[in-house]
Amino acid sequence: MAAVRARVFEFAVTLDDAWTATSDRSGASLPHDKDAWTPEHLLLAALARCSLTSLLYHAGRAGLTARAHAGARGTVTARPEDGRFAFVEIDVDAEVTLDPAPDGEAVRALLARAERDCFVGATLALEPRYRWAVNGEEIA
């Protein structure tokens, strides 16, 4: 039996001399603003956006319409195991509206897939903690 070949996704950005970021997908550039958008803020934004992208993908596959917003926060300090500064905690809080509203088990399965399939979260050395509210109800 032939081995199944995994899909490959490639992404690229460039920083010019002023550190303005440009995506290989065109669109608006992201100017360097060291006071507003640090690399750490960009990582948290990437995680939140990736988590919602994954959620919307899986909701669509399940025949659900989804709207969502999220916030992420993290703590950087020296890790006890090696003394290197890194994120030691990251929390993602998301509020989701699903239509039609699935039952509790289906919601938990959908959220588990959203967390598992976020490429950014899967790349991190630490596992983000998620808090989800779906259709106004916190999901444990």
C-alpha positions in Angstrom: 0.0 0.0 0.0 1.3 3.4 -0.9 2.0 5.9 1.9 -0.3 8.8 2.1 1.6 12.1 1.5 0.8 14.9 3.9 -0.3 18.2 2.6 2.4 20.9 2.8 1.7 24.5 3.7 4.4 27.1 3.2 4.4 30.7 4.5 6.9 33.5 4.1 7.3 37.1 5.3 10.0 39.7 4.7 11.2 42.6 6.8 12.7 45.6 5.0 15.3 47.9 6.5 12.6 49.7 8.6 11.4 46.2 9.8 8.0 46.6 7.9 6.6 43.1 7.4 5.2 42.0 4.1 3.4 38.7 3.6 4.0 36.5 0.6 0.2 36.6 0.1 0.3 40.4 -0.5 -2.2 42.6 1.3 -1.4 45.4 3.6 2.1 45.6 5.1 2.6 45.7 8.9 4.8 48.6 9.9 7.2 48.2 12.7 5.9 49.8 15.9 8.1 48.6 18.8 5.9 50.2 21.3 2.6 48.6 20.1 3.3 45.3 18.4 6.2 43.5 19.9 7.1 40.0 18.6 5.4 38.6 21.7 2.2 40.4 20.9 2.4 39.1 17.3 2.8 35.6 18.6 -0.3 35.9 20.8 -2.3 37.4 17.9 -1.1 34.6 15.7 -2.2 32.0 18.2 -5.7 33.6 18.7 -6.2 34.0 15.0 -5.0 30.4 14.2 -7.3 29.0 16.9 -10.3 30.7 15.5 -9.3 29.8 11.9 -9.1 26.1 13.0 -12.5 26.4 14.8 -14.2 28.0 11.7 -12.8 25.3 9.5 -14.1 22.4 11.6 -17.4 24.1 12.2 -17.9 24.5 8.4 -17.1 20.8 7.9 -19.7 20.0 10.5 -22.3 22.1 8.6 -22.3 24.8 11.3 -22.2 28.6 10.8 -19.7 30.1 13.3 -18.9 33.6 14.5 -16.1 34.1 17.0 -13.7 36.5 18.7 -10.8 35.8 21.0 -8.2 37.3 23.2 -4.8 35.8 24.3 -2.4 36.7 27.1 0.9 35.3 28.1 3.6 35.5 30.7 7.3 35.5 29.8 9.9 34.8 32.5 13.0 32.6 33.0 12.0 29.0 32.7 13.0 26.9 35.8 14.4 24.1 33.7 17.0 26.1 31.7 16.9 29.7 32.8 15.9 30.9 29.3 13.3 33.6 29.0 10.2 32.2 27.2 6.4 32.1 27.5 5.6 30.0 30.5 1.9 30.5 30.4 -0.5 31.4 27.5 -4.2 31.7 27.9 -6.7 32.0 25.0 -10.3 33.1 25.8 -12.8 32.7 22.9 -16.5 33.4 22.6 -18.2 31.5 19.8 -21.7 31.5 18.4 -22.6 28.3 16.5 -25.7 27.8 14.4 -27.4 25.4 14.7 -26.3 24.9 18.3 -24.8 21.4 18.6 -25.2 19.2 21.7 -22.6 19.3 24.5 -20.5 16.3 23.3 -20.4 17.7 19.7 -19.3 21.1 20.9 -16.5 19.6 23.1 -15.3 17.5 20.1 -15.4 20.5 17.8 -13.4 22.6 20.3 -10.9 19.8 20.8 -10.3 19.6 17.0 -9.9 23.4 16.9 -7.2 23.3 19.6 -5.5 20.3 18.1 -5.3 21.6 14.6 -4.1 25.2 15.2 -0.7 25.1 13.6 0.7 27.9 15.8 -0.4 26.2 19.0 1.0 22.9 17.9 4.3 24.6 17.2 4.7 26.0 20.7 6.8 24.2 23.3 4.1 24.9 25.9 0.5 24.0 25.6 -1.9 27.0 25.6 -4.8 26.9 28.0 -8.1 27.6 26.3 -11.4 28.9 27.8 -14.3 28.6 25.4 -17.8 30.1 25.7 -20.2 28.8 23.1 -23.6 30.4 22.5 -23.2 32.1 25.9 -22.3 29.0 27.9 -18.8 28.2 29.2 -17.6 24.8 28.0 -15.6 22.8 30.5 
